[in-house]
Amino acid sequence: MEPEAPDSRKRPLETPPEVVCTKRSNTGEEGEYFLKVLIPSYAAGSIIGKGGQTIVQLQKETGATIKLSKSKDFYPGTTERVCLVQGTAEALNAVHSFIAEKVREIPQAMTKPEVVNILQPQTTMNPDRAKQAKLIVPNSTAGLIIGKGGATVKAVMEQSGAWVQLSQKPEGINLQERVVTVSGEPERVHKAVSAIVQKVRKIRRAAAA
């Protein structure tokens, strides 16, 4: 049984695809932004903490608001939960660094397929997942991250040393978002995610102008 967390999870993301950053950016406080992150099932427990204590402490330390979808409420086409973070650009980076750290901590049980199959039949562990960060961005933002002829995403990869890949637009699903997968060593992934958050920041400022 998963413990019921305090306030931070009382209003889970029942329908993650509906929570699109750009639609909500105008209602946020000045200087606040939204970031959606995919969380693999094996890392969710350590991010939430016993009774929700870890996620509450993380909110206090960063000043961000963090909401996680329910345990079986996965993002379409994945077996991963959605985490919505609201706060300053600095807070988003701090929260994502914490999440990335937990994603890198693969539980021992994950190396024993028979245990995983019994406890979490929906989880097929890809060892490369621990080296990845997965962000969800609206289609409009995705285009700006890619840039003309792929110039912007190439620059992010060159500057950070990480590999950045955007999912194709899904067919048959009315999903107005794309998944951005950032792969590489921890510090390189951090640099790339920071660059993407910076990009999102500029986009929001331009939209508000």
C-alpha positions as CSV (number, residue, x, y, z in Angstrom):
1,M,0.0,0.0,0.0
2,E,1.3,3.4,-0.9
3,P,0.9,6.0,2.0
4,E,-1.4,8.9,1.4
5,A,0.7,12.0,1.2
6,P,-0.2,15.4,2.7
7,D,-1.5,18.4,0.7
8,S,0.9,18.0,-2.1
9,R,-0.9,15.0,-3.4
10,K,-4.5,15.7,-2.5
11,R,-5.2,16.9,-6.0
12,P,-3.3,14.4,-8.2
13,L,-3.0,14.9,-11.9
14,E,-6.0,12.8,-12.9
15,T,-5.5,13.7,-16.6
16,P,-1.9,14.5,-17.2
17,P,-2.3,15.4,-20.9
18,E,-4.7,18.2,-20.0
19,V,-2.0,19.9,-17.9
20,V,-0.3,21.9,-20.6
21,C,2.3,24.5,-19.5
22,T,1.4,27.3,-21.8
23,K,-2.3,27.2,-20.9
24,R,-1.5,27.7,-17.3
25,S,1.5,30.0,-17.5
26,N,-0.5,33.2,-17.4
27,T,-2.2,32.2,-14.2
28,G,1.1,31.7,-12.3
29,E,2.8,34.2,-10.2
30,E,5.3,36.6,-11.7
31,G,8.5,34.8,-12.5
32,E,7.0,31.3,-12.0
33,Y,7.1,28.6,-14.6
34,F,5.8,25.1,-15.1
35,L,7.8,21.9,-15.8
36,K,6.4,18.4,-16.4
37,V,8.7,15.5,-15.7
38,L,8.2,11.7,-16.3
39,I,9.0,9.6,-13.2
40,P,9.7,5.9,-13.6
41,S,7.7,3.8,-11.1
42,Y,10.8,2.5,-9.3
43,A,11.8,6.1,-8.3
44,A,8.4,7.4,-7.3
45,G,8.4,6.1,-3.8
46,S,11.8,7.6,-2.8
47,I,10.7,11.0,-4.3
48,I,7.4,11.0,-2.3
49,G,8.9,9.6,0.9
50,K,7.2,7.9,3.8
51,G,3.8,9.6,4.3
52,G,4.8,12.2,1.7
53,Q,7.5,13.6,3.9
54,T,10.2,13.8,1.3
55,I,8.1,15.7,-1.3
56,V,6.8,18.1,1.4
57,Q,10.4,18.8,2.5
58,L,11.5,19.3,-1.1
59,Q,8.7,21.9,-1.5
60,K,9.8,23.8,1.6
61,E,13.4,23.8,0.6
62,T,12.9,24.9,-3.0
63,G,9.6,27.0,-2.7
64,A,8.2,25.0,-5.6
65,T,4.8,23.3,-5.8
66,I,5.1,19.6,-6.8
67,K,2.2,17.4,-7.8
68,L,2.5,13.7,-8.8
69,S,0.0,11.7,-10.7
70,K,-1.5,8.6,-9.0
71,S,0.5,5.4,-8.8
72,K,-1.3,3.7,-11.8
73,D,-2.0,7.0,-13.7
74,F,0.7,6.8,-16.3
75,Y,1.5,9.2,-19.1
76,P,0.0,7.9,-22.4
77,G,2.2,5.3,-24.1
78,T,4.5,4.9,-21.1
79,T,4.6,3.2,-17.7
80,E,5.7,6.4,-16.0
81,R,4.0,8.9,-13.7
82,V,3.8,12.6,-14.4
83,C,5.3,15.2,-12.0
84,L,4.2,18.8,-12.4
85,V,6.5,21.3,-10.8
86,Q,5.6,25.0,-10.5
87,G,8.1,27.6,-9.3
88,T,10.9,29.9,-10.3
89,A,13.5,28.7,-12.9
90,E,15.9,28.1,-10.0
91,A,13.3,26.0,-8.1
92,L,12.6,23.9,-11.2
93,N,16.3,23.2,-11.7
94,A,16.6,22.3,-8.0
95,V,13.6,19.9,-8.0
96,H,14.7,18.3,-11.2
97,S,18.2,17.7,-9.8
98,F,16.6,15.9,-6.8
99,I,14.4,13.8,-9.1
100,A,17.3,12.9,-11.4
101,E,19.3,11.7,-8.4
102,K,16.4,9.4,-7.3
103,V,16.0,8.1,-10.9
104,R,19.7,7.1,-10.9
105,E,19.2,5.0,-7.8
106,I,18.0,1.8,-9.3
107,P,16.7,-0.5,-6.5
108,Q,18.4,-3.8,-6.0
109,A,15.2,-5.6,-6.8
110,M,15.3,-4.3,-10.3
111,T,18.2,-6.6,-11.0
112,K,16.0,-9.6,-10.2
113,P,13.4,-10.0,-13.0
114,E,11.4,-12.6,-11.1
115,V,10.8,-10.2,-8.2
116,V,10.0,-7.3,-10.5
117,N,7.5,-9.4,-12.4
118,I,5.7,-10.4,-9.3
119,L,5.6,-6.9,-7.7
120,Q,5.5,-4.7,-10.7
121,P,4.3,-6.5,-13.9
122,Q,4.1,-3.2,-15.7
123,T,7.8,-2.4,-15.3
124,T,10.3,-3.6,-17.8
125,M,13.5,-2.0,-16.5
126,N,15.7,-0.4,-19.1
127,P,19.1,0.1,-17.5
128,D,19.6,3.2,-19.7
129,R,16.6,4.9,-18.0
130,A,18.7,5.7,-15.0
131,K,20.9,7.9,-17.2
132,Q,17.9,9.8,-18.7
133,A,15.8,12.7,-17.9
134,K,12.3,12.9,-19.5
135,L,10.5,16.2,-19.8
136,I,7.1,16.9,-21.3
137,V,6.6,20.1,-23.3
138,P,3.8,21.5,-25.4
139,N,4.2,21.1,-29.2
140,S,4.7,24.9,-29.5
141,T,7.6,24.7,-27.0
142,A,9.1,21.6,-28.7
143,G,9.4,23.5,-32.0
144,L,11.4,26.3,-30.3
145,I,13.6,23.8,-28.5
146,I,14.4,22.1,-31.8
147,G,15.0,25.4,-33.6
148,K,15.3,26.2,-37.3
149,G,16.8,23.1,-39.0
150,G,17.5,21.6,-35.5
151,A,20.0,24.4,-34.7
152,T,18.8,25.1,-31.1
153,V,18.8,21.4,-30.0
154,K,22.2,20.9,-31.6
155,A,23.6,23.9,-29.7
156,V,22.1,22.5,-26.4
157,M,23.8,19.1,-27.1
158,E,27.2,20.7,-28.0
159,Q,27.2,23.0,-24.9
160,S,26.1,20.3,-22.5
161,G,27.6,17.1,-23.9
162,A,24.3,15.3,-23.4
163,W,22.1,13.7,-26.1
164,V,18.7,15.4,-26.5
165,Q,15.9,13.7,-28.4
166,L,12.3,14.7,-28.9
167,S,9.5,12.1,-29.5
168,Q,7.6,12.1,-32.7
169,K,4.1,13.5,-32.8
170,P,1.9,10.6,-31.8
171,E,-0.6,9.3,-34.4
172,G,-4.1,8.6,-33.4
173,I,-3.7,10.3,-30.0
174,N,-4.8,13.9,-29.6
175,L,-1.8,14.8,-27.5
176,Q,-0.6,18.3,-27.7
177,E,2.8,17.5,-26.2
178,R,6.1,15.9,-26.9
179,V,8.5,14.0,-24.7
180,V,12.1,15.4,-24.5
181,T,14.6,12.7,-23.5
182,V,18.0,13.9,-22.3
183,S,20.7,11.2,-21.9
184,G,24.2,11.2,-20.6
185,E,26.3,11.6,-17.5
186,P,24.6,13.4,-14.5
187,E,26.3,16.8,-14.9
188,R,25.7,16.8,-18.7
189,V,22.1,16.0,-18.3
190,H,21.8,18.7,-15.7
191,K,23.4,21.3,-18.1
192,A,21.0,20.3,-20.9
193,V,17.9,20.4,-18.6
194,S,19.0,23.8,-17.3
195,A,19.3,25.1,-20.9
196,I,15.8,23.8,-21.8
197,V,14.3,25.4,-18.6
198,Q,16.1,28.6,-19.7
199,K,14.5,28.3,-23.2
200,V,11.0,27.7,-21.6
201,R,11.6,30.8,-19.5
202,K,12.3,33.0,-22.6
203,I,9.3,31.6,-24.3
204,R,7.0,32.5,-21.4
205,R,8.4,36.0,-21.2
206,A,7.8,36.5,-24.9
207,A,4.3,35.2,-24.6
208,A,3.6,37.5,-21.7
209,A,5.0,40.6,-23.5
